[in-house]
Amino acid sequence: MQRSDFWSGLAVVAFGLLALFWMIPNYAGSNPFAQMPPGLVPSIGAWFMVICGGIVAAKSLIQMIAARIPPFVGDLHWDAVAWAAWPFAYVAVAIWFMTFIKLTWFGPFLIGGMLFLLGERRWYMLLGCSIVPVVLLYILSVYLMRVGVV
């Protein structure tokens, strides 16, 4: 467990640094009507990622050193890698598929399918967790933007 926590923490730190030094400066944009710089909130989130990921990586590194567990292993369990990678592949295919279909039509099936594949079998949880976010997004984007609330 310490090894996976160590590498997860390093991945979070790396993504936070990537956001701080490349994504936010190049793609944060500008908002002439806001009183807050557009890169402030993403920068706070990225620093939070760097700090928390560093804490997780440091804690697990200390535990690995105390237990004499090496951070690298020679034998990689491909079944575990595939099991960890399939949700990312599912979301990547869904994002590609959403370029052809509107999110409000495809969103419930995307969320419900992911929950079903992860083992959820209660129909009220599947319906509630897949329908409610899409309905709220629809209300936000159609009705509240039309009257100027958002």
Rosetta blueprint (number, residue, H / E / L):
1 M L
2 Q H
3 R H
4 S H
5 D H
6 F H
7 W H
8 S H
9 G H
10 L H
11 A H
12 V H
13 V H
14 A H
15 F H
16 G H
17 L H
18 L H
19 A H
20 L H
21 F H
22 W H
23 M H
24 I H
25 P H
26 N H
27 Y H
28 A L
29 G L
30 S L
31 N L
32 P L
33 F L
34 A L
35 Q L
36 M L
37 P L
38 P L
39 G L
40 L H
41 V H
42 P H
43 S H
44 I H
45 G H
46 A H
47 W H
48 F H
49 M H
50 V H
51 I H
52 C H
53 G H
54 G H
55 I H
56 V H
57 A H
58 A H
59 K H
60 S H
61 L H
62 I H
63 Q H
64 M H
65 I H
66 A H
67 A H
68 R L
69 I L
70 P L
71 P L
72 F L
73 V L
74 G L
75 D L
76 L L
77 H L
78 W H
79 D H
80 A H
81 V H
82 A H
83 W H
84 A H
85 A H
86 W H
87 P H
88 F H
89 A H
90 Y H
91 V H
92 A H
93 V H
94 A H
95 I H
96 W H
97 F H
98 M L
99 T L
100 F L
101 I L
102 K L
103 L H
104 T H
105 W H
106 F H
107 G H
108 P H
109 F H
110 L H
111 I H
112 G H
113 G H
114 M H
115 L H
116 F H
117 L H
118 L L
119 G L
120 E L
121 R L
122 R L
123 W H
124 Y H
125 M H
126 L H
127 L H
128 G H
129 C H
130 S H
131 I H
132 V H
133 P H
134 V H
135 V H
136 L H
137 L H
138 Y H
139 I H
140 L H
141 S H
142 V H
143 Y H
144 L H
145 M H
146 R H
147 V L
148 G L
149 V L
150 V L
